[in-house]
Amino acid sequence: MTWRLLLLGLLLAGPASAAPDAGASFTHAVPAQRIFALLFLMIGPLKILGPFVAMTRGTEPAFRRQLATRAILFSAAALVLAGSIGHQMLRNFNIPIPILALTGGLVLFLVALQTLLEQFKRPDGARAEAPRPDLALAINPLAFPTIVTPYGIAAVIIFVSLAEGDHAAQLVIAGLVGLILLLNWLAMLAAHTILKHAGTALQIFAIVLGVTQVALGLLIMLQALSATGLFTLNL
C-alpha cells in the first residue's frame, strides 16, 4: 500500500506538497478536496452543457428532466460496475496501478488535446444533424462517453483499488462521486439557461479547462512512468 499512496500523492499533490506518510490511511494521505478536483475535471458537468443543449434543443422541460435523470442513473450504475469489475480485474491480472494510471493519463491527454484543438477549427460548411430527441440518448451518448469518460473510469478504478480495506475512504469516494453526479444533474436541468447567459464565458473557461486537462494527462503519464522505476521525476 505504501507505494500506492506515494503514487496517488504524486498524482494529486502540487509541487510543494509533501509525500504522504507511509503509515497514513488513504483518507489522510489523499485529501478529499484533491480527489474531488480530479474527478470534477474528469466526470464533472462543464463538458456536458454543450452536448446536452444540442440534443435537447426545442424540447419541453419535462423531457429534459427525464433525460437528465435517466442519464445520471445510468452513469451511477456504470461507475459502480466499472469500479467493482475494474478493481477485480486489476487483482486477477496483476495489473499494477501505475500502468492503469499511465493508460488513464494517455486517454485524458489525447481526448483533451483533440477537444482543445477543435476549439480553433473553422466550422464546416455542412454541420452534423443533431440527434432526434429520444430518451435512448440517456445511455449513448449522454451517460457514456459524455458523463462517464474512459479516463474518469480509470480514475474511479484507481481510487477504489487504493481504498481497499479502508471503509471510511470508500464512503468518501462514493460520496464525492455522488456529489459530482448531482452537480451534473443540476447542470443539465439549467443547461439552456446557463449557455444563454454565460455561453461566451463558458467557451473561454472550456479552453482553460482543456489546457489544464492536457497538462494533467501529461503529468499523470510522467508520474506513472516514474512510479514504475524507469526514471526519477523531479518537479
N, C-alpha and C positions, 0 to 999 in steps of 0.2 A: 504493500500500500504506500510505502514511503515514496518511491519513485513516481507513483501515480499522482500523489499530492503535489510533488515538486513540479510535475508536468502541468497540472491544472493551475498551479500558482503562476507558472510562467505564462500560460495562455491567457490568464485573466488579469494578471497584475501589470501595473505600469512599470516603467524603467526604474523608478526609485523604490518600488515595493520590495520588501524583504521576502525571501523564500519562506514557505510555510514550515512550521516546526514539524519534524518527522513524527513526533508523537501526538500531534494535534488531530482532532477529529476532522472529518470532511467539512462540517458546518463551520468550524473555527478557521480552518485553513483557507477556505474559499468563501468570502463574504457573500451573502445573499444578493447584495446590490450588484456585484460583479456578474453573478450568474444571470440576474435579470437583464443587465445591459447586453450581454452576449446573446441571450435568447431573444431579446427585443429586436436586435439587429437582424436575426435570422428568421424568426417567425412572427415578427410584430406587424402592426397594422399599416405602416406607411406605404408598403408596396402593394397593398390590397385595394386602396381607394380608387385608383385609375381603372383597373380591370373590372371592379365591381360596378362602377358607374357606367362603363361601356356596355356591360352585359345586361344592365337593368334600366337603360335609358327608355323613358316613355312608359314605364310600368307603374303600377299602383304601390303605395307604401306597404300595403298588406303583403303583396307578393315579395317585395324586397325584404321584409321582416322574416317571412317564411324561408326565403333563400338563404339569408344570413344565418338564421338559427340552424337550419339543416347543415350548412357548411361547417359551422362551429362544432356541431355534434359529430360529424364525420371526421373532422380534424382531430378532435379529442380522442376518438376511438383509434384513429390511425397512429397518433403519437403513443398511446398506451400500448398498442400492438407492436409498433416498431421498437419501443423501448424494451419490452419484455423479450421479443424474439431476437432483437439485435444483441442484447446482453447475453442471452443463452448461446447465440452463435459465436460470440467472442470467446466464451468459455469452451465450447465444443471444438472449435477450430484453432484455439490458442492464438487468436489474432491480437497482437499487442495493441494497447491503447494508442501509442504514438503513430502506428500505421493507420488506425482509424482517424486520428486527428489529422494526419497528413492528407488522407483522402477527402475528409470534410473541408479542409483548408483549400485544397486544389479545386474542388467543385465550387466553393464560395468565391474563390478568386476568378474562375472562368466566367461564372454567371454574372458576378458583379461587374467584371470588365466589359462583358458583352452589353449589359444594361447601360453602363456608363457611356460606352461608345455610341449606342443607339440614340442618346440624347443629342448628339451632334450630327446625325444623319439628316439629309434633306428628305422631306416627306415624299413618298412615292405618289405618282400620278393616280394610280388606282389603289384605293385603300381597301384593306380586307373588310369583308362584310361582317358586321357584328353578329354573334350567335343569337338565334331567336330565344327570347325569354322562356326558360323552362326550368323547373325545379331540379332536373337532372344535372344542371350546371353546378349544383351544390357540391357534387363529387368531383367532377372534372369539367373545367379547370380550376374551380374556386378552392375547394379543400386541398386538392393536390394538382399541380405543384405550387399554386399561388400562396396559400397559407402554410401548408406543411411542405417546406422546401427540402430538397435532398440534404443540404448541409445543415438544416435545422434538425432533421432526423439524426444525423451523425452527432450533433451536439447533445441531443437528448440521450442517445445511447451511451455516450461518454460519461455524462453526469450520472446516469443510472448505474453504470458499471463502477464508477468511483465511489458511489454511496452505498455499495453493497454491505449489508450488515449494519448500517447506520440508519435506524428508522427515523430519527429526527431529521437527518439530511434528506431522506426520501420524501418526507412530508413537506419540507421546504421546497424541494424541486417540483413536486406535484402542485403545490400552492402557487409557485411562480408561473408555471406553465398555464395553470387555470386562470391566473390573473391576466396573462398576456392574451389568452383566447377570449376572455371577457372584453378586453380593450379592442380586440379585433372585431367582435360582435358590435360593440358600441360604435366603432368607426364605420362599419358598413351601414348601420342604420342612419348615420349622419353624413354618409359619403357625398351625396349630391349637394348638400348644403356646404360642406367643407370645401369641396372643389369649386363651388360657385363663388365663394367669398375669399378663398385663400389659395386658389389654383396656382397663381404665379409664384407665391412664396413657397408652396409645396414643391414646385418644379425645381426651384433653386436648392431647397433642402434635400430633394432627391439626388441632385448631383453631389452635394456634400456627403450624403449618406453613401452614395455609390463609391466615392473615393475612399471613405472610411472602410467600407466592406472589402474593397480591393486590397487596401493596406492590411486589414485584419486577416484576410486569406493568406497573404504573403507571410505575415508574422506567424500564423499558426503552422504553416508549412515549414518555415525555418526552425521554429522551436521544436516541432515534432521530429524533424531530422536531427536536431541537436540532441533530443532525448534518446534517439537510437544509438548515439555514441559516434556518429560519423564525423562530427566536428563540435567544437565548443563555440557557442554563440554568446558574444559579449555585447549587451545593449546598454 
